[in-house]
């Protein structure tokens, strides 16, 4: 038993259909909303501020896809506690008492911004903790939450890849409707992140863009979000492993200030069904490893 068992129970959830319709997995790594009591006590900001970092309700927007034949992965712990969309050891030495392991990545841009594996700040830049954390605390979160999640996700991806010869991981996120910088242009309804064409076949990003645009959404590519660790780590199109990040503007499905679902929530959820259908219609031969496709 770990200190988290009673609070998260479970820490994440993988729902598989009885029969897979296509090798397409929908993943929601940032919609977790279960906050450990010890974390809340250690935080200098209140729960309402911490919740602003959540991809609120994203897991609900995709949850019904299990009934359409698509597996759905959802995380229950909050990203402000530990962020699975980072390398396992992107750690800020300023946050911890004692010396970090030599293998920790302390110099990434995400660490510099306070948004490493154990975040130092929430999305709007406010510091989370009253005081420094112990190294054991950080490593405990990584061992008991981060690593089991990624092991399970890798197994699911491998299962689909072996069965179908290819797999598409759709990493689902939401973004604030307005950026922190006044110079940032107006954000579209949907931002498609494919690491500038490196994490998935171009056809996948094109199908997402065309499907969402046809349903009235404005779309963008890779700005302000090109995809994080999950997109980069699991995307290998040459091997038939495709990962694409979909960022949804929160204003189109919720009241950001009150954190309530809007009247459009049901419509947006239905539009995810249409998106899943469009991705499932892509011929598998167009997604297989490059060598296999050439034979």
Secondary structure by P-SEA (a helix, b strand, c coil): cccccccccccbbbbbcccccccbbbbbccccccccaaaaaaccccccccccccccccccccccccccbbbbbbbcccccccccccccccccccccccccccccccccccccccccccccccccccccccccccaaaaaaaaaccaaaaaaaaaaaaaaaaaaccbbbbbcccccccccccccccccccbbbbccccccccaaaaaaaaaaaaaacccccccccccccaaaaaaccccccbbbbbbbbcccccccccccccccaaaaaaaaaaaaaaaaaacccccccccccccc
